[in-house]
Amino acid sequence: MAYLFKQKLNLADLAGRPIIGHRVLIHEPEGYLAALYEHYLKAHNFDIKHCPDLAALKQSIAEFKPQLLILNAQSAAGPKGGRFWDINFKKDFPELIIVTTGYNLGVQVLSKLMDAGACGHIDRRLSRPGDLVVMVNALLLRK
């Protein structure tokens, strides 16, 4: 019986109507990582949009109106499209929750990302893709 509840029972099937999840915008230049994050988040009823270009991110936020942004930290800290902390997302979108993902970032870069408005960071060396769903759920449910 426990197997049915843990593995087979989906409460969305019992509701009789579609459950609309929170909107999440993913900025990930690497297509396979964006598809992986999208797969895990869609399995938990999130509405997902992918924006691979940092320069078009503000426009995508204005059009899609997400509650949460998943941001590739290497892209955000790099020279292409300007640095994330110079763009000032928190001034333009104060309600937006920002989570960064990255691989082997230095303390100074993480500190600048957090000062610029990021609420959390997932280091890909030390986590699984499912950990992103846990963090997103925790941040969206705390509001």
Phi, psi and omega per residue, in radians:
M1 nan -0.704 3.117
A2 -1.077 -0.593 3.106
Y3 -1.055 -0.735 3.141
L4 -1.091 -0.740 -3.119
F5 -1.239 -0.657 -3.096
K6 -1.431 -0.616 -2.989
Q7 -1.901 -0.568 -2.969
K8 -1.941 -0.485 -3.064
L9 -1.389 2.181 3.074
N10 -2.121 2.001 -3.074
L11 -1.102 -0.457 3.102
A12 -1.110 -0.533 3.101
D13 -1.207 -0.513 -3.113
L14 -1.455 -0.326 -3.041
A15 -1.235 -0.484 3.134
G16 1.426 0.014 3.076
R17 -2.621 2.716 -3.110
P18 -1.192 2.459 3.091
I19 -1.680 2.080 -3.135
I20 -1.557 2.155 -3.126
G21 -1.554 3.120 3.075
H22 -1.196 2.705 3.127
R23 -1.577 2.272 -3.141
V24 -2.239 2.228 3.063
L25 -1.795 2.282 -3.125
I26 -1.922 2.134 2.963
H27 -1.848 1.798 3.139
E28 -2.525 1.903 -3.128
P29 -1.125 -0.491 -3.141
E30 -1.456 2.016 -3.027
G31 -1.071 -0.659 -3.112
Y32 -1.204 -0.596 3.081
L33 -1.228 -0.702 3.098
A34 -1.078 -0.738 3.119
A35 -1.139 -0.645 3.122
L36 -1.156 -0.835 3.104
Y37 -1.077 -0.742 3.140
E38 -1.070 -0.730 3.126
H39 -1.044 -0.848 -3.114
Y40 -1.164 -0.697 -3.115
L41 -1.276 -0.668 3.095
K42 -1.150 -0.528 3.083
A43 -1.130 -0.319 3.107
H44 -1.936 0.474 3.025
N45 1.101 0.630 3.021
F46 -1.628 2.516 3.042
D47 -1.569 2.105 -2.940
I48 -2.045 2.472 2.933
K49 -2.367 2.466 -3.122
H50 -1.902 2.302 3.074
C51 -2.250 1.762 -3.081
P52 -1.340 -0.249 -3.029
D53 -1.838 2.111 -3.134
L54 -1.126 -0.571 -3.132
A55 -1.167 -0.487 -3.134
A56 -1.674 0.116 -3.033
L57 -1.161 -0.743 -3.138
K58 -1.087 -0.709 3.114
Q59 -1.143 -0.712 3.111
S60 -1.116 -0.664 3.110
I61 -1.139 -0.765 -3.131
A62 -1.126 -0.639 -3.128
E63 -1.369 -0.781 -3.023
F64 -1.490 -0.490 -3.129
K65 0.946 1.049 -3.132
P66 -1.353 2.765 3.002
Q67 -1.501 -0.417 -3.057
L68 -2.476 2.487 3.099
L69 -2.056 2.228 3.016
I70 -1.784 2.080 -2.958
L71 -2.087 2.260 3.040
N72 -1.245 2.040 -3.034
A73 -1.219 -0.606 3.119
Q74 -1.118 -0.745 3.111
S75 -1.160 -0.702 -3.106
A76 -1.218 -0.523 -3.115
A77 -1.594 -0.165 -3.058
G78 -1.503 3.059 -3.084
P79 -1.334 -0.356 -3.112
K80 -1.221 2.144 3.059
G81 1.329 0.142 -3.111
G82 1.523 2.804 3.130
R83 -1.514 2.596 -3.085
F84 -0.994 -0.773 -3.061
W85 -1.262 -0.240 3.036
D86 -1.501 -0.311 -3.079
I87 -1.406 -0.499 3.057
N88 1.097 1.087 3.113
F89 -1.149 -0.625 -3.045
K90 -1.162 -0.475 3.093
K91 -1.270 -0.738 -3.103
D92 -1.399 -0.573 -3.095
F93 -2.318 1.316 -3.028
P94 -1.156 -0.431 -3.117
E95 -1.500 -0.144 -3.069
L96 -1.303 2.238 3.060
I97 -1.595 2.290 -3.080
I98 -2.078 2.223 3.064
V99 -2.094 2.311 3.112
T100 -1.830 2.625 3.008
T101 -2.192 2.558 -3.129
G102 -2.951 3.122 -3.089
Y103 -2.329 1.963 3.008
N104 1.053 0.969 3.098
L105 -1.541 2.627 3.077
G106 -1.389 2.884 -3.113
V107 -1.130 -0.658 -3.123
Q108 -1.135 -0.724 3.132
V109 -1.148 -0.780 3.107
L110 -1.072 -0.716 3.133
S111 -1.095 -0.737 3.114
K112 -1.166 -0.673 3.101
L113 -1.107 -0.748 3.142
M114 -1.192 -0.686 3.090
D115 -1.120 -0.530 -3.134
A116 -1.397 -0.120 3.048
G117 2.184 -0.002 3.098
A118 -1.215 2.400 -3.117
C119 -1.624 -0.351 -3.097
G120 -2.850 2.852 3.130
H121 -2.442 2.430 3.047
I122 -2.042 2.089 3.079
D123 -1.496 2.058 -3.061
R124 -1.140 -0.334 3.093
R125 -1.206 -0.514 -2.960
L126 -1.981 0.238 -3.049
S127 -2.473 2.975 3.034
R128 -1.932 2.806 3.137
P129 -1.028 -0.547 3.120
G130 -1.151 -0.376 3.114
D131 -1.134 -0.498 3.105
L132 -1.107 -0.702 3.118
V133 -1.109 -0.720 3.133
V134 -1.075 -0.791 -3.132
M135 -1.159 -0.745 -3.139
V136 -1.086 -0.793 3.100
N137 -1.052 -0.781 -3.117
A138 -1.101 -0.735 -3.123
L139 -1.244 -0.655 -3.141
L140 -1.311 -0.527 -3.131
L141 -1.417 -0.272 -3.135
R142 -1.359 -0.258 -3.083
K143 -1.208 nan nan
